[in-house]
Amino acid sequence: MHTRTDLNIDGFIDNILSSYESRVHKIQTAFQSSETITESSHNLFDHVHHSLSDLKKERDILNARICESLARNGSLRRKDYNNLMSGMITTLDEKEKAAEDLFLSFIEAQKETAQSLKNSLLQMKDLSGSDSGKTIAKIKEQLSQITKMQEMRKEVVISTFLDFQQMHNRMIQCLENILQKGDHLQVKDIKNILIKV
């Protein structure tokens, strides 16, 4: 009879230890996921930033070539060309900045969410069995709400980038088209770009 009691206590202790180890493993997984989210967020931002820089360089190169062509054939001085194009370029720069800022706030929200979940899981470690069930239900509800909010934010970010990209693509296409005119390029061609874009 004494042996059975020892076996039950040993089983009970083993149960508690395995439960604790399981919780520690879940917390470690949460930490690793959080770190992965942070790393991937930084990589994604770097990629987006470089893509935007590449688009701007492409636009600047085309702009310089058109400006040079107009100045060479005597249609428009460089200063006048730059004044004419400044409004459109400013609008593109503002859209680019808005898209980048929105993306940054989205990334920051992702990191804050990961940190919040990590903290919630750490709190679970110290709870008793009955309290942890309530906490798990609460965390599941938080996850559901967070997922919905993140999807909405992601759609806004994507929409903003697409708007910028479409405007940029229209401008580039127009610039490339008029650049093909070479020496026949005139001021009215530039004014048509401003209307189209």
C-alpha positions as CSV (number, residue, x, y, z in Angstrom):
1,M,0.0,0.0,0.0
2,H,2.8,2.3,0.8
3,T,4.4,1.6,-2.6
4,R,1.2,2.7,-4.5
5,T,1.2,6.0,-2.7
6,D,4.8,6.5,-3.7
7,L,4.0,5.6,-7.4
8,N,1.1,8.1,-7.4
9,I,3.2,10.8,-6.0
10,D,5.9,10.1,-8.5
11,G,3.3,10.1,-11.3
12,F,1.9,13.3,-10.0
13,I,5.3,15.0,-9.9
14,D,6.1,13.7,-13.4
15,N,2.8,15.1,-14.6
16,I,3.6,18.5,-13.1
17,L,7.1,18.5,-14.5
18,S,6.0,17.6,-18.0
19,S,3.2,20.2,-17.9
20,Y,5.8,22.8,-16.8
21,E,8.2,21.7,-19.6
22,S,5.4,22.0,-22.1
23,R,4.6,25.5,-21.0
24,V,8.3,26.5,-21.1
25,H,8.5,25.0,-24.7
26,K,5.5,27.1,-25.7
27,I,7.0,30.2,-24.3
28,Q,10.3,29.5,-26.1
29,T,8.4,29.0,-29.3
30,A,6.6,32.4,-28.8
31,F,10.0,34.1,-28.2
32,Q,11.4,32.6,-31.4
33,S,8.3,33.5,-33.4
34,S,8.5,37.1,-32.1
35,E,12.2,37.3,-33.0
36,T,11.4,35.9,-36.5
37,I,8.6,38.4,-37.0
38,T,11.0,41.3,-36.0
39,E,13.7,40.0,-38.4
40,S,11.4,39.4,-41.3
41,S,9.8,42.8,-40.7
42,H,13.2,44.5,-41.0
43,N,14.0,42.6,-44.1
44,L,10.7,43.4,-45.7
45,F,11.1,47.1,-44.9
46,D,14.6,47.1,-46.4
47,H,13.3,45.4,-49.5
48,V,10.4,47.9,-49.9
49,H,12.7,50.8,-49.2
50,H,15.2,49.6,-51.9
51,S,12.4,49.0,-54.4
52,L,11.1,52.6,-53.8
53,S,14.6,53.9,-54.2
54,D,15.0,52.0,-57.5
55,L,11.7,53.4,-58.8
56,K,12.8,56.9,-57.9
57,K,16.2,56.4,-59.7
58,E,14.4,55.2,-62.8
59,R,12.1,58.2,-62.8
60,D,15.0,60.6,-62.2
61,I,17.0,59.1,-65.1
62,L,14.1,59.4,-67.5
63,N,13.4,62.9,-66.3
64,A,17.0,64.0,-66.8
65,R,17.1,62.5,-70.3
66,I,13.9,64.3,-71.3
67,C,15.1,67.5,-69.8
68,E,18.4,67.2,-71.7
69,S,16.5,66.4,-75.0
70,L,14.2,69.5,-74.6
71,A,17.2,71.7,-73.8
72,R,19.2,70.4,-76.7
73,N,16.5,71.0,-79.3
74,G,15.7,74.4,-77.8
75,S,12.1,73.7,-76.8
76,L,12.4,74.3,-73.1
77,R,15.1,75.4,-70.7
78,R,16.1,73.0,-67.9
79,K,14.8,75.3,-65.2
80,D,11.4,75.7,-67.0
81,Y,11.2,71.9,-67.4
82,N,12.0,71.3,-63.7
83,N,9.3,73.9,-62.7
84,L,6.8,72.3,-65.0
85,M,7.4,68.8,-63.6
86,S,7.9,69.8,-60.0
87,G,4.2,69.5,-59.1
88,M,3.9,65.9,-60.4
89,I,7.2,64.9,-58.8
90,T,6.1,66.4,-55.5
91,T,2.8,64.5,-55.7
92,L,4.7,61.2,-56.4
93,D,7.1,61.9,-53.6
94,E,4.3,62.6,-51.2
95,K,2.5,59.4,-52.2
96,E,5.7,57.4,-51.8
97,K,6.3,58.9,-48.3
98,A,2.7,58.2,-47.2
99,A,3.1,54.6,-48.4
100,E,6.4,54.1,-46.7
101,D,5.1,55.7,-43.4
102,L,2.0,53.5,-43.5
103,F,4.1,50.4,-44.1
104,L,6.4,51.4,-41.2
105,S,3.4,51.8,-38.8
106,F,2.1,48.4,-40.0
107,I,5.5,46.8,-39.2
108,E,5.6,48.4,-35.8
109,A,2.1,47.2,-35.1
110,Q,3.2,43.7,-36.0
111,K,6.2,43.9,-33.6
112,E,3.9,45.2,-30.8
113,T,1.5,42.4,-31.4
114,A,4.3,39.8,-31.2
115,Q,5.5,41.4,-27.9
116,S,2.0,41.5,-26.5
117,L,1.5,37.8,-27.2
118,K,4.9,36.9,-25.8
119,N,4.0,38.7,-22.6
120,S,0.6,37.0,-22.4
121,L,2.3,33.6,-22.7
122,L,4.8,34.5,-20.0
123,Q,2.0,35.3,-17.7
124,M,0.5,31.9,-18.3
125,K,3.6,30.3,-16.9
126,D,2.7,31.6,-13.4
127,L,-1.0,30.6,-13.5
128,S,-2.7,27.6,-11.9
129,G,-4.5,25.1,-14.1
130,S,-8.0,26.6,-13.8
131,D,-6.7,30.1,-14.4
132,S,-4.6,29.0,-17.4
133,G,-7.8,27.7,-19.2
134,K,-9.4,31.1,-18.9
135,T,-6.2,32.8,-20.0
136,I,-5.9,30.5,-23.1
137,A,-9.5,31.4,-24.1
138,K,-8.7,35.1,-23.6
139,I,-5.5,34.8,-25.7
140,K,-7.4,32.9,-28.5
141,E,-9.9,35.8,-28.6
142,Q,-7.1,38.3,-28.7
143,L,-5.5,36.4,-31.6
144,S,-8.8,36.4,-33.5
145,Q,-9.2,40.2,-33.0
146,I,-5.5,40.9,-33.8
147,T,-5.7,38.8,-37.0
148,K,-8.8,40.8,-38.2
149,M,-7.1,44.1,-37.4
150,Q,-3.9,43.1,-39.1
151,E,-5.7,42.0,-42.2
152,M,-7.5,45.4,-42.4
153,R,-4.2,47.2,-41.9
154,K,-2.5,45.1,-44.5
155,E,-5.2,45.9,-47.1
156,V,-4.8,49.6,-46.5
157,V,-1.0,49.3,-46.9
158,I,-1.3,47.3,-50.1
159,S,-3.9,49.7,-51.5
160,T,-1.7,52.7,-50.8
161,F,1.3,51.0,-52.4
162,L,-0.8,50.0,-55.4
163,D,-2.0,53.6,-55.8
164,F,1.5,54.9,-55.7
165,Q,2.7,52.2,-58.1
166,Q,0.0,52.8,-60.6
167,M,0.7,56.6,-60.7
168,H,4.4,55.9,-60.9
169,N,3.9,53.4,-63.8
170,R,1.7,55.9,-65.7
171,M,4.4,58.5,-65.4
172,I,7.2,56.2,-66.4
173,Q,5.2,55.0,-69.4
174,C,4.5,58.5,-70.5
175,L,8.1,59.6,-70.1
176,E,9.4,56.6,-72.0
177,N,6.8,57.3,-74.8
178,I,7.8,60.9,-75.2
179,L,11.5,60.2,-74.9
180,Q,11.2,58.1,-78.1
181,K,10.3,61.3,-80.0
182,G,13.9,62.4,-79.6
183,D,14.6,65.7,-81.3
184,H,10.9,66.2,-82.0
185,L,10.0,66.4,-78.4
186,Q,8.1,69.6,-77.5
187,V,6.6,71.4,-74.5
188,K,3.1,70.2,-75.4
189,D,4.2,66.6,-75.0
190,I,5.3,67.4,-71.4
191,K,2.0,69.1,-70.7
192,N,0.1,66.0,-72.0
193,I,2.0,63.9,-69.4
194,L,0.8,66.2,-66.6
195,I,-2.8,65.7,-67.8
196,K,-2.5,61.9,-68.1
197,V,-0.7,61.3,-64.8
